[in-house]
Amino acid sequence: MRIDLSNTTASQLSSELNSKRVTAHSATQSSGVNGEDHATLTSDSTSVGSLVSTALSSPEVRQGMVDSLRKTISGGQYKVDPASIASSMVGESE
């Protein structure tokens, strides 16, 4: 499965995250409230960039899985478990 990020590159995502981090940090500092707790949320842009690169470089079709399923179906060995399918459908909707 390929994840399409609308032609967004890892560096673009990284720069967007950095600008959001700076904006959030500036807003926290400009609040002028002393003596109260505050939190600063950041993300590791290197980690995000790595994940994006991995997702974009993965193949669209897992050919090994397709070939295995094709062989199982053509051999008449593919069995559908309605209870398992229904359970998965209910679990996804919750």
C-alpha positions in Angstrom: 0.0 0.0 0.0 1.4 3.4 -0.9 0.6 6.5 1.1 0.2 9.6 -1.1 1.0 12.8 0.7 -0.1 15.0 -2.2 3.5 15.3 -3.4 4.6 16.6 0.0 8.3 15.8 0.7 9.9 14.9 4.0 11.7 18.2 4.1 8.4 20.1 3.6 6.8 18.2 6.4 9.8 18.8 8.6 9.8 22.5 8.0 6.0 22.7 8.6 6.5 20.9 12.0 9.4 23.2 12.9 7.3 26.3 12.1 4.4 25.0 14.2 6.8 24.3 17.0 8.2 27.8 16.9 4.7 29.3 16.8 3.6 27.2 19.8 6.7 28.1 21.7 6.2 31.8 20.9 2.6 31.7 22.0 3.6 30.1 25.3 6.3 32.7 26.0 4.1 35.6 25.1 1.3 34.6 27.4 3.1 36.4 30.2 1.7 34.2 32.9 4.3 33.4 35.5 4.1 30.7 38.1 1.7 28.5 36.2 2.5 25.2 34.5 2.7 25.1 30.8 3.5 22.4 28.2 5.4 22.6 24.9 4.6 19.9 22.4 7.3 19.1 19.9 7.9 16.3 17.5 11.1 14.9 16.2 11.3 16.0 12.6 14.0 13.5 11.9 11.7 10.7 13.0 8.8 12.1 10.9 11.1 12.5 7.9 12.3 8.9 8.2 8.8 7.6 8.4 7.7 9.6 5.4 10.7 8.3 3.4 9.9 4.7 4.4 6.3 5.1 3.4 7.1 6.7 0.1 9.7 4.1 -0.8 7.5 1.1 0.0 6.0 -0.7 -3.0 2.3 -0.1 -3.9 1.6 -3.8 -4.3 2.9 -6.5 -2.0 3.4 -9.0 -4.8 4.3 -11.9 -2.5 0.9 -11.5 -0.7 -0.9 -11.2 -4.0 0.7 -14.3 -5.4 0.0 -16.3 -2.3 -3.7 -15.3 -2.2 -4.0 -16.0 -6.0 -2.6 -19.5 -5.5 -4.8 -20.2 -2.5 -8.0 -19.0 -4.3 -7.2 -20.9 -7.5 -6.5 -24.1 -5.5 -9.9 -23.8 -3.8 -8.3 -23.5 -0.4 -9.4 -20.0 0.5 -11.9 -20.1 3.2 -14.0 -17.1 4.3 -14.8 -16.9 8.0 -18.0 -14.7 8.3 -17.6 -14.4 12.1 -14.1 -13.1 11.8 -15.1 -10.6 9.1 -18.0 -9.3 11.1 -15.9 -9.0 14.2 -13.3 -7.0 12.3 -16.0 -4.7 10.8 -17.5 -4.0 14.2 -14.1 -3.4 15.8 -13.2 -0.9 13.1 -16.3 1.1 13.5 -15.8 1.7 17.3 
